[in-house]
Amino acid sequence: MQIEIDNGSGFCFGVTTAIKKAEEELAEGKTLYCLGDIVHNGMECERLRQMGLITINHDDLQRLRNVKVLLRAHGEPPETYELARRNNIEIIDATCPVVLQLQKRIKKQYEAGDGQIVIFGKKGHAEVLGLVGQTQSNAIVIESFDEVTKLDFSRDIYLYSQTTKSLDEFHRIIDYIQNHMQAGAKFQSFDTICRSVANRMPNISQFAAKHDLILFVCGRKSSNGKVLYNECLRVNPNTHLIEGPEEIQPEWLAQVETVGICGATSTPKWLMEQCQRKIED
């Protein structure tokens, strides 16, 4: 049996940077808090917890004083920084540069005045909360193409996207809005989807098509993971979503000659390698 790990899978630049910053602080024996899971992968979070990383939520942040808090790649709204300043909390900002740039663009657009700022993204997702926060919570979030009908096509629309959303669906939304805008109203769209994530779609399709069985290793909370897993499943119906090696079922391996192991931008390489070793054993 041949087993191949997809070279294109694994942490994106933003996640790699956030984890590196956490490891550097923890290596010095310092107490470090992280606002939310540093990455949507339970096993990687547990590895860092054992190194000393303490994961907190926004309620915990209210009560903390005089500590260090890491902000993960997803980014945060302005009120988080304001709270940190009031509580004398030192921020280690690991916001992904792509997300940071998007926050600035949305803030500038909002401050420029009228019109609807629309964000194509997952409601309640950490990145989206940070983006909506740039508009004092006035931005409209649409999760899918089906929700585009709720926009007011008689008013100006400025459309942005969460960095990890599907490029194809984003373009469908653009086409629909363009075809429904009323006279006198202006529409502008800004393609803010991260290419290092978007490019994984065609690559993972090719990878899934090459193998008899695909094991997609991913935390079930990962937004980007769901998109990539569904693409694998579309190309290769013999695809299974697993969080770790213990979920691999021996019957999946019957009459299989090649196994492909891949994952999301939140999947550590070491976890995919563990899955490979489990099959070999």
LINURUR-V806083 format. One record per residue. RES is the residue in one letter. OMEGA is omega in radians with two decimals (* if undefined). Layout:
{{RES & OMEGA} {RES & OMEGA}}
This chain:
{{M & 3.09} {Q & 3.10} {I & -3.14} {E & 3.01} {I & -3.13} {D & 3.14} {N & -3.08} {G & -3.13} {S & 3.12} {G & -3.03} {F & 2.98} {C & -3.08} {F & -3.08} {G & -3.13} {V & 3.12} {T & -3.12} {T & -3.12} {A & -3.12} {I & 3.12} {K & 3.13} {K & 3.12} {A & -3.11} {E & -3.13} {E & 3.12} {E & -3.08} {L & 3.14} {A & 3.12} {E & 3.09} {G & -3.11} {K & 3.04} {T & -3.11} {L & 3.06} {Y & 3.06} {C & -3.11} {L & -3.06} {G & 3.10} {D & -3.09} {I & 3.10} {V & -3.12} {H & 3.09} {N & -3.03} {G & -3.07} {M & 3.08} {E & 3.09} {C & 3.14} {E & 3.11} {R & -3.12} {L & 3.09} {R & 3.13} {Q & 3.06} {M & 3.09} {G & -3.12} {L & -3.13} {I & -3.14} {T & -3.13} {I & 3.02} {N & -3.07} {H & 3.08} {D & 3.11} {D & -3.10} {L & 3.14} {Q & -3.02} {R & -3.07} {L & 3.09} {R & 2.96} {N & 3.14} {V & 3.06} {K & 3.12} {V & 3.10} {L & 3.02} {L & -3.03} {R & -3.01} {A & -3.07} {H & -3.12} {G & -3.09} {E & 3.07} {P & -3.08} {P & -3.09} {E & 3.09} {T & 3.12} {Y & 3.13} {E & 3.11} {L & 3.13} {A & 3.13} {R & -3.13} {R & -3.06} {N & -3.14} {N & 3.11} {I & 3.07} {E & -3.12} {I & 2.92} {I & -2.96} {D & 3.12} {A & 3.08} {T & 3.12} {C & 3.14} {P & 3.13} {V & 3.13} {V & -3.14} {L & 3.12} {Q & 3.13} {L & 3.10} {Q & -3.12} {K & -3.13} {R & -3.12} {I & 3.13} {K & -3.14} {K & 3.13} {Q & -3.12} {Y & -3.11} {E & 3.14} {A & 3.04} {G & -2.88} {D & 3.10} {G & -3.14} {Q & 3.00} {I & -3.05} {V & 3.12} {I & 3.04} {F & -3.06} {G & -3.11} {K & 3.14} {K & 3.11} {G & 3.11} {H & -3.06} {A & -3.13} {E & -3.10} {V & 3.09} {L & 3.10} {G & 3.13} {L & 3.14} {V & 3.13} {G & 3.11} {Q & -3.07} {T & -3.06} {Q & 3.09} {S & 3.14} {N & -3.13} {A & 3.09} {I & 3.13} {V & 3.00} {I & -3.05} {E & -3.06} {S & 3.12} {F & -3.09} {D & -3.06} {E & -3.06} {V & -3.10} {T & -3.08} {K & 3.13} {L & 3.10} {D & -3.04} {F & 3.07} {S & 3.13} {R & 3.12} {D & 3.12} {I & 3.05} {Y & -3.01} {L & 3.06} {Y & 3.10} {S & 2.89} {Q & -2.97} {T & -3.04} {T & -3.12} {K & -3.11} {S & 3.13} {L & -3.12} {D & -3.12} {E & 3.10} {F & -3.13} {H & 3.05} {R & 3.13} {I & 3.11} {I & -3.12} {D & -3.11} {Y & -3.12} {I & 3.14} {Q & -3.10} {N & -3.09} {H & 3.13} {M & -3.13} {Q & -3.09} {A & 3.09} {G & 3.13} {A & -3.06} {K & 3.07} {F & 3.04} {Q & 3.07} {S & -3.12} {F & -3.12} {D & -3.06} {T & 3.12} {I & -3.10} {C & -3.08} {R & 3.14} {S & 3.07} {V & -3.10} {A & -3.12} {N & 3.13} {R & -3.12} {M & 3.13} {P & -3.12} {N & -3.09} {I & 3.06} {S & 3.14} {Q & -3.13} {F & -3.11} {A & -3.11} {A & -3.05} {K & -2.93} {H & 3.11} {D & -3.09} {L & 3.07} {I & 2.99} {L & -3.14} {F & -3.04} {V & -2.99} {C & 2.99} {G & -3.06} {R & 3.10} {K & -3.04} {S & 3.13} {S & 3.14} {N & 3.12} {G & 3.14} {K & -3.12} {V & -3.09} {L & 3.10} {Y & -3.13} {N & 3.09} {E & 3.08} {C & -3.11} {L & 3.13} {R & -3.10} {V & -3.06} {N & -3.11} {P & 3.11} {N & -3.14} {T & 3.13} {H & 3.06} {L & 3.12} {I & 3.09} {E & -3.13} {G & -3.04} {P & -3.09} {E & -3.13} {E & -3.13} {I & 3.14} {Q & -3.12} {P & -3.11} {E & 3.10} {W & -3.00} {L & -3.13} {A & 3.09} {Q & 3.12} {V & 3.14} {E & -3.14} {T & 3.10} {V & 3.06} {G & 3.10} {I & -3.13} {C & -3.09} {G & -3.06} {A & 3.07} {T & 3.13} {S & -3.10} {T & 3.12} {P & 3.12} {K & -3.08} {W & -3.13} {L & 3.08} {M & 3.11} {E & 3.06} {Q & 3.13} {C & 3.09} {Q & -3.12} {R & 3.13} {K & 3.13} {I & -3.14} {E & 3.14} {D & *}}
